[in-house]
Amino acid sequence: MTKFFKYTEYIYLIIGFLSLNVIYTNWSSDKQRAYLFIFFAIVSFGMFLFRRNYRIKFEKHKQDNKE
């Protein structure tokens, strides 16, 4: 189960970097779209950090219960 959590973390990270790419390519031509993808990038990186923190707590809790 923890491997699944680890993979979803990196999916959010990939989405964040793809959003940064769209922001970079559309900044001069379509600012409205770029602003939308700024929002997506912030949410994606935030979800990456949230899921990572949650997974680490889950692994620590699981390890403490084994002892």
Secondary structure as GFF3:
##gff-version 3
##sequence-region A 1 67
A	DSSP	alpha_helix	2	26	.	.	.	ID=ss1
A	DSSP	alpha_helix	31	66	.	.	.	ID=ss2
###
